[in-house]
Amino acid sequence: MKVDIWSDVQCPWCYIGKRKFEAGVAAFGGNVQVEYHSFELSPDTPVDYAGTPVQYLSEKKGMPLAEVEQMLERVTGIAESVGLHYDYDSVHQTNTVISHELLHYAKAHGRQLDMKERLLKAYFVEGKHVGRIEDLADLAADIGLDRADVVRALTAHEFLADVKADVAQATEYGIQGVPFFVIDGRYGISGAQDPDTFAQALNQVRTEKSEEKIA
């Protein structure tokens, strides 16, 4: 069974949703193949945004700073509940397009899932920059990818067309927010749902496929 997930590296709900989905897959107990797809929440963000995430969200959403701080406090608490320790004081707001290129590079080398986890942890937990080639190459090297080849591929934007294709497909599907999960091409699940929701959907697809074989 295949699950396609549209996600952005700087989406707090995507990391939370990843953990909840993984728990749902564990409860399901079956074999699930996962592929991540690119979605840019803020494609107009500069690589080196000078302010904080609180300032950025306040500007983008037109919300008072205090309200944004409360929102992030709530998200941080939910992240803690699934074992993630977000550190918004250290987060570098940035443009994520090159990190998506890196995820496609990693997919081509059979390491996409490891790269996705490394990028999310780097951004939300470790306060590392995920918008610059040299920093991304260091993160790629952390999971055993060839650093020099990563720099070469990202500098040449070898996988930019793949990122754009993912974004275009999301538009075709009508995806307006992430995380968004497409289960076996049959059902879409939006948001960081509870593990039970994912497990039930996976079980439903498994049952349907079994019935189709019998028919």
N, C-alpha and C positions, 0 to 999 in steps of 0.2 A: 504494500500500500504506500502511496506517495502523498506527502503533504508539502505543498508549496507555501512559503511564508514571505509576505512582503513586509519589510522592516527597514528602519533607519538606525544607524549607529548612535545617533544622539536622541533617540526616543526612549524616555524612561519607562514607558509602558511596554516597550518591545523587550527589554531585558526581563522585566517582571513577567510578561507573557511567555517568554522563553522558558523560564523556570516552571511556570504553571503548566505549560504544554508538556514539558519533559516529565512532570509528575503524572500528567494524564496518560502519556504514552506508557509509563511504567505500570500504571494501574490497568491499562488496556492489555499489556503483556504480549502483543503481537509484534511482527516485524514492520517497522515504519521507516521509509526512506524520506529524508528531509532535504529540501533545497531552498535556500534563501534567495530572495529577489530584492532588487534595489527599489527604494522609495525615498525621495528627498523631501523631508518636511519643510525645509527652509533653503531652497536652492539659491536664494539671493544673499545668503549670509557670506560676509567676507571670510577668507581663510583665517586672518588674524583679527578677529573682532576684539575691540579694545575693552569692552565692558564685561560685566558679569552675566551669567545666565539670567539672573533676576532682572537686570536692566534690559537685556535683550527681549525677554518675554513680555515685560512691561511695555516696551516700545512696539513690539509686534502685535500684541493682543489689545493694547490700549487699556491695560489694567493698572491700578495703583500698585506701587512697589510692595506695600504691606500685604496686599491681596495675593500677589505672586509668591511672596515668601510663605504665606500660609498654604498655598497650593503645593509648593515644593516640599514643605514640611510634611504634608499629608502623603505625597508620593514617596518620600523617603521612608516614612513609617510603614507603608505597604511593602516597599522593597525589603525592609528589615524582616517583615513577616515571612518572606520566602528566602531569607538567608543572604540578601544583598545589602552591602553597606555603602550606600551612595554618599559621596562627599561633594556636595554642590559648591562648597567654598573653594574647591580646587578645580572645578570643571572649566575646560577651555572651550567656550562656544566657538564653533567653526563651520566651514563648509565641508560637507561630508562626501562630495562626489568622488574624490580620489580614494577614500576609504572603500567606497562601493566598487571602484575599479580593482582594488586589492582583493576584495572578496571574490570577484570573478577570476582573478589570477589564481587565488587559492583553490577555487573550484576546479580550475583546469589542472591543478596539481593534486587533486584529491584531498584537500585539507580545508574545505570551506567551513565546516562546522567548528573546527578548532580556531580558525581565524575569526569567525564571528564572535565566539566567546571571548577571545583575546581582546578584540577591539572594544566590546562593550565594557569589559572589566577595566581596560585602560582609560576609557572615557569617564565612566561614572564612579569608579572606585579609586583609581590611582591618580587621577588628575593629569593624565598624559594628553598630548596633542594628537588628534587623529585627522588633521587636515593637511599635513605637510609630508612630502615624500620621504624625507630622511627619517622622520619619526615613525612613519608607517613601515618603512623598511626594517627598523629596529624591532617593531612588534612582530613583523613577519619572521624575522630571524629567531625570535623567541620560540616560535613553534616549529623551527627547523627548515623554513624555506630559505632559498638562496638569496641573501640580502642584495648582492650586486645585480642579480637578474631581476629582482623586484624593482629596484631603482630604475633599471633600464626600461622595464615594461610600463611602469607608472609615468616615467618621463615622456615616453612615446605615446601615452594614452592608448595603449594597445587594446584595452577592454572598455573604453568609453562607449563604444557602440552597443555593447552588451548592457551597460547600465541604462542607456537611453531606451533600449528595447524593453527592458523590465518596466521602466516608468510608463512607456506607451501601453504595455499590456495591462498595467494597473488601471490606467485610464479607460481602457476597453472594458475591463471588469466593473468599472464604476467604483473602484477603491478610492476613498477620500481620506482615509486615516489608517494608521498602522498601530499595532500589528494586525495583519489580516491573513487568515489561514484558509487555504483551499485544500479540502480533503478529497484526494483521489479524483480531482476534477469535478466533483459532484456537489459538495456543500462548502459554503463560505462561512467562516466564523470571524467576527470582528471583535478586536479588543483582547485584553488580558483576562480572559474568562477563567473560572475555577477549573481545576484539574478534572473534576467530574464531567464538566461540559465537553471537554476534549475526549475523554474516555468513552462517553456515551456516543459521540459522533463517530468515533473510530469503530466502535462495536456495531453501530448501525450500518456503516458501509460494509463491514465484514459480513454481516448477516445478509445484506442485499446481494453482495457478490456471490455468496454461497447459494442463495435462492436462484440467482440467474444461471448458475452452473447446472443446477438440478433441472430447471426449466429447459 
